[in-house]
Protein backbone atom coordinates (compact mmCIF):
# COMPACT_ATOMS: atom_id res chain seq x y z
CA UNK A 1 0.00 0.00 0.00
CA UNK A 2 1.24 3.48 -0.79
CA UNK A 3 1.72 5.48 2.38
CA UNK A 4 1.21 8.78 0.55
CA UNK A 5 -2.50 7.88 0.47
CA UNK A 6 -2.65 8.88 4.16
CA UNK A 7 -1.54 12.41 3.24
CA UNK A 8 -4.15 12.81 0.49
CA UNK A 9 -7.33 11.86 2.36
CA UNK A 10 -9.33 9.09 3.99
CA UNK A 11 -7.91 5.59 3.58
CA UNK A 12 -9.83 2.32 3.62
CA UNK A 13 -8.05 -1.02 4.08
CA UNK A 14 -9.30 -4.59 3.80
CA UNK A 15 -7.36 -7.19 5.78
CA UNK A 16 -9.05 -10.46 4.76
CA UNK A 17 -6.72 -12.76 6.72
CA UNK A 18 -8.25 -11.29 9.92
CA UNK A 19 -11.77 -10.63 8.53
CA UNK A 20 -11.26 -6.95 9.30
CA UNK A 21 -11.44 -3.58 7.57
CA UNK A 22 -9.93 -0.29 8.69
CA UNK A 23 -10.72 3.34 8.01
CA UNK A 24 -8.31 6.23 8.55
CA UNK A 25 -10.19 9.52 8.77
CA UNK A 26 -7.81 12.16 7.47
CA UNK A 27 -9.58 15.23 8.96
CA UNK A 28 -9.46 13.90 12.55
CA UNK A 29 -6.55 11.44 12.27
CA UNK A 30 -8.77 8.79 13.87
CA UNK A 31 -8.72 5.10 12.99
CA UNK A 32 -11.72 2.78 12.94
CA UNK A 33 -11.92 -1.01 12.67
CA UNK A 34 -14.76 -3.19 11.42
CA UNK A 35 -14.77 -6.93 11.64
CA UNK A 36 -16.78 -8.35 8.76
CA UNK A 37 -20.50 -8.00 9.45
CA UNK A 38 -19.98 -5.94 12.63
CA UNK A 39 -20.20 -2.21 13.43
CA UNK A 40 -16.99 -0.19 13.51
CA UNK A 41 -15.07 0.80 16.64
CA UNK A 42 -12.50 3.55 17.09
CA UNK A 43 -9.06 2.12 17.77
CA UNK A 44 -5.61 3.46 18.51
CA UNK A 45 -3.40 4.17 15.49
CA UNK A 46 -0.73 2.14 17.30
CA UNK A 47 -2.87 -1.03 17.13
CA UNK A 48 -0.77 -4.02 16.03
CA UNK A 49 -3.57 -5.35 13.83
CA UNK A 50 -4.00 -1.97 12.12
CA UNK A 51 -0.28 -1.70 11.43
CA UNK A 52 -0.24 -5.24 10.03
CA UNK A 53 -3.12 -4.25 7.75
CA UNK A 54 -1.18 -1.23 6.49
CA UNK A 55 1.69 -3.55 5.53
CA UNK A 56 -0.23 -6.54 4.19
CA UNK A 57 -3.80 -5.39 3.53
CA UNK A 58 -5.45 -4.10 0.37
CA UNK A 59 -6.51 -0.52 -0.13
CA UNK A 60 -10.23 -0.37 -0.97
CA UNK A 61 -12.77 2.39 -1.54
CA UNK A 62 -15.46 3.70 0.80
CA UNK A 63 -18.22 1.55 -0.72
CA UNK A 64 -16.16 -1.61 -0.30
CA UNK A 65 -15.45 -0.71 3.32
CA UNK A 66 -19.14 -0.60 4.20
CA UNK A 67 -20.11 -3.62 2.04
CA UNK A 68 -20.42 -7.07 3.63
N, C-alpha and C positions, 0 to 999 in steps of 0.2 A: 504494500500500500504506500502511496506517496504521502509523505508527511506534510508537504506543502498544502494539502487539502485542508488541514486544520487552520491554516492562516486565512484561507479564502472564505470559509463559511461553515455551516453545519456539516457534520460527517456522520454517516450511518455505516455500521459494520455488522456483517453477518459472521458468526463464528459457529458453523454447523457442528463441529466436533463436540461442542458443549451445549448444543441446542439453545444458543443465546444470541441476542442482537444488542448492539450498543448504539447510543446516540450521543454525540458531542454537540452541545449547543454553543455555538460560537459567541453569541452576544453575552451570555452569562458565564461561560467557561465551565458549565456543569456537564456531568456525564450521567447518562441513564442506561439501565440494563433491562432487557426484557428476555425472559426465558420463553421459548416458543409457547404460544397459547396463553400467556400470563400477562398481567399488567406490568408496566415499567416501574422501576424504583430508581431513585437517585443513588448513585454510588460515588465513592471517592475516586478521583482520577489516578490515584496510586494503586488501585485494585489490581492484583496479580492477573486475574482473569481478563480484565479490560486490556492490560498491557500485552498479554498473550494474543488477544484478538487483534490488536494493532499490528503485531508482527505476522500473524498467520491467518487472519480473517480476510474476508472479501468485502471491499467497499461496495455498498448498495445505495439505492436511492430511497427517498422518503416513503414512497408507496410500498416498496419491498420491506421496509422496516416494520410497517404496521400490518402487513399481510401475513396471515397464518393459514 
